[in-house]
Amino acid sequence: MMKTWRLKTPIKERHLEKLKVGNKILLSGVIFTARDSAHKLLKKQIEEGKKTPFDLKGSVIYYAGPTPPKPGYLIGSIGPTTSYRMDKYAPFFYSLGVKATIGKGSRSEEVMLALKKYKAVYLSAVGGIAALLAKHVKKAEIIAYQELGTEAIRKLWVEDFPCIVANDIYGNDLYKRVKEF
């Protein structure tokens, strides 16, 4: 049986050294949502030498765009989006200190190499439980690119947000293991 680890943000490299693919994670602290459009704008902003809307060092980026909240709710359903769409941006952000990304689906070889090189992890969240994942969000605010609507960058305060280590800092790949099974 795999161990469940509690992980708090911001993440330090030493926190990732003990994690292995298949480990269950309960993530608490601040994470940031960003999908395709936000990644493109954020990368451009950095390349132009402009300040980022959040500190990338030790950060966690969740590939998600929440639905509008129902009346009386903090946030709508917030399931992970398919991660391969961010693969062209991920190595760049890992090189700047992002220590974890959360999404669904396998990653490219380039991303796998970047995870190992920059000692970061890829966490998988279960896509079919988006409404339940929203219950782990304790506070949320848009911090950049409001014009993108659901794809705006949001700062989320999460508590015991459930994930699984899909790719660890050692180059192991849970998706590959499952395919071989």
C-alpha positions as CSV (number, residue, x, y, z in Angstrom):
1,M,0.0,0.0,0.0
2,M,1.3,3.4,-1.0
3,K,1.9,6.0,1.7
4,T,0.0,9.3,1.8
5,W,2.2,12.4,2.2
6,R,1.1,15.8,3.4
7,L,2.8,18.5,1.3
8,K,2.6,22.3,2.0
9,T,3.4,25.1,-0.3
10,P,5.7,26.7,-1.2
11,I,7.5,23.5,-2.0
12,K,11.2,23.0,-1.3
13,E,13.3,20.6,-3.3
14,R,14.0,18.5,-0.2
15,H,10.2,17.9,0.2
16,L,10.2,16.2,-3.2
17,E,13.1,13.8,-2.6
18,K,11.0,11.4,-0.7
19,L,8.1,11.2,-3.2
20,K,7.7,8.3,-5.6
21,V,5.2,7.7,-8.3
22,G,1.9,6.4,-7.0
23,N,2.3,8.2,-3.7
24,K,-0.9,9.9,-2.5
25,I,-0.5,13.6,-1.7
26,L,-2.7,15.8,0.4
27,L,-1.6,19.3,-0.7
28,S,-2.3,22.4,1.4
29,G,-1.3,26.0,1.0
30,V,-1.4,28.4,-2.0
31,I,-1.6,27.0,-5.6
32,F,-2.2,28.9,-8.9
33,T,-4.5,27.9,-11.8
34,A,-3.3,28.4,-15.3
35,R,-4.2,26.8,-18.6
36,D,-3.0,27.3,-22.2
37,S,-3.8,31.0,-22.7
38,A,-2.5,32.0,-19.3
39,H,0.7,30.1,-19.9
40,K,1.3,31.8,-23.2
41,L,0.7,35.3,-21.7
42,L,2.8,34.6,-18.6
43,K,5.7,33.3,-20.7
44,K,5.5,36.4,-22.9
45,Q,5.4,38.7,-19.8
46,I,8.5,37.0,-18.4
47,E,10.4,37.2,-21.7
48,E,9.6,40.9,-21.8
49,G,11.2,41.3,-18.4
50,K,8.0,42.2,-16.6
51,K,7.2,41.1,-13.1
52,T,5.1,37.9,-12.7
53,P,1.7,38.0,-10.9
54,F,3.1,35.4,-8.4
55,D,6.4,34.1,-7.3
56,L,7.3,31.0,-9.4
57,K,9.9,29.7,-6.9
58,G,8.5,26.7,-5.1
59,S,5.0,27.3,-6.6
60,V,2.4,24.8,-7.8
61,I,0.5,25.4,-11.0
62,Y,-2.8,23.6,-11.4
63,Y,-4.0,23.1,-15.0
64,A,-7.6,24.0,-14.3
65,G,-10.2,26.6,-15.1
66,P,-13.1,26.5,-12.6
67,T,-16.7,26.8,-13.6
68,P,-18.7,29.8,-12.2
69,P,-19.7,29.2,-8.6
70,K,-23.3,28.5,-7.7
71,P,-24.9,31.1,-5.4
72,G,-23.4,30.8,-1.9
73,Y,-20.4,28.8,-3.1
74,L,-16.7,30.0,-3.2
75,I,-15.8,28.4,-6.5
76,G,-17.4,26.1,-9.1
77,S,-16.2,22.7,-10.1
78,I,-12.5,22.7,-10.6
79,G,-11.3,19.6,-12.3
80,P,-7.9,19.2,-14.0
81,T,-7.5,19.8,-17.7
82,T,-5.4,17.6,-20.0
83,S,-1.8,18.5,-19.3
84,Y,-0.2,17.8,-22.7
85,R,-1.5,21.2,-23.9
86,M,0.9,22.8,-21.5
87,D,3.9,20.6,-22.4
88,K,5.4,23.3,-24.7
89,Y,5.5,25.7,-21.7
90,A,6.2,23.4,-18.7
91,P,10.0,23.1,-19.1
92,F,10.3,26.9,-19.2
93,F,8.4,27.2,-15.9
94,Y,10.2,24.4,-14.2
95,S,13.5,26.1,-15.1
96,L,12.2,29.2,-13.2
97,G,11.4,27.4,-10.0
98,V,8.0,25.9,-10.4
99,K,8.2,22.7,-8.3
100,A,4.9,21.0,-9.1
101,T,2.2,21.0,-11.7
102,I,-1.2,19.3,-11.4
103,G,-3.3,18.0,-14.2
104,K,-4.5,14.8,-15.9
105,G,-2.9,12.6,-18.5
106,S,0.7,11.7,-19.4
107,R,3.5,14.2,-20.2
108,S,5.9,14.4,-23.2
109,E,9.5,13.2,-23.0
110,E,10.7,16.8,-22.9
111,V,8.6,17.5,-19.8
112,M,9.8,14.2,-18.2
113,L,13.5,15.3,-18.8
114,A,12.7,18.8,-17.4
115,L,11.1,17.3,-14.2
116,K,14.3,15.4,-13.6
117,K,16.6,18.2,-14.5
118,Y,14.9,20.9,-12.3
119,K,13.7,18.5,-9.6
120,A,10.0,19.0,-9.9
121,V,7.0,16.7,-9.9
122,Y,3.9,16.3,-11.9
123,L,0.8,15.4,-9.8
124,S,-2.4,13.9,-11.2
125,A,-5.8,14.9,-9.9
126,V,-8.8,12.8,-10.7
127,G,-10.9,14.5,-13.4
128,G,-14.3,13.0,-12.6
129,I,-14.6,14.5,-9.2
130,A,-14.3,18.2,-10.0
131,A,-17.2,19.3,-7.7
132,L,-15.6,17.4,-4.8
133,L,-12.2,19.0,-5.5
134,A,-13.8,22.4,-5.1
135,K,-14.5,21.6,-1.5
136,H,-10.8,21.6,-0.8
137,V,-10.5,25.3,-2.0
138,K,-10.8,27.5,1.1
139,K,-10.3,30.9,-0.7
140,A,-9.9,32.0,-4.3
141,E,-9.1,35.2,-6.2
142,I,-8.2,36.1,-9.7
143,I,-4.7,37.6,-9.8
144,A,-4.0,38.0,-13.5
145,Y,-5.6,38.0,-17.0
146,Q,-9.2,38.5,-15.9
147,E,-10.1,38.9,-19.5
148,L,-9.5,35.2,-20.0
149,G,-12.6,34.4,-18.0
150,T,-12.4,30.8,-16.7
151,E,-8.7,30.6,-17.8
152,A,-7.6,33.6,-15.7
153,I,-4.8,32.9,-13.3
154,R,-6.3,32.3,-9.9
155,K,-4.7,32.1,-6.5
156,L,-6.3,29.3,-4.5
157,W,-5.8,28.5,-0.9
158,V,-6.3,24.7,-0.6
159,E,-6.5,22.3,2.3
160,D,-5.8,18.6,1.8
161,F,-6.2,18.8,-2.0
162,P,-5.9,15.1,-3.1
163,C,-3.4,14.2,-5.8
164,I,-1.2,11.3,-6.9
165,V,2.4,11.6,-7.9
166,A,2.4,10.7,-11.6
167,N,6.0,11.7,-12.3
168,D,8.7,12.1,-9.6
169,I,12.1,13.8,-9.6
170,Y,13.8,10.6,-10.5
171,G,12.2,10.2,-14.0
172,N,9.7,7.6,-13.0
173,D,6.3,7.7,-14.8
174,L,3.1,6.2,-13.3
175,Y,1.3,6.4,-16.7
176,K,4.1,4.3,-18.3
177,R,3.9,1.7,-15.4
178,V,0.2,1.4,-15.9
179,K,0.5,0.9,-19.6
180,E,3.1,-1.9,-19.0
181,F,0.8,-3.5,-16.4
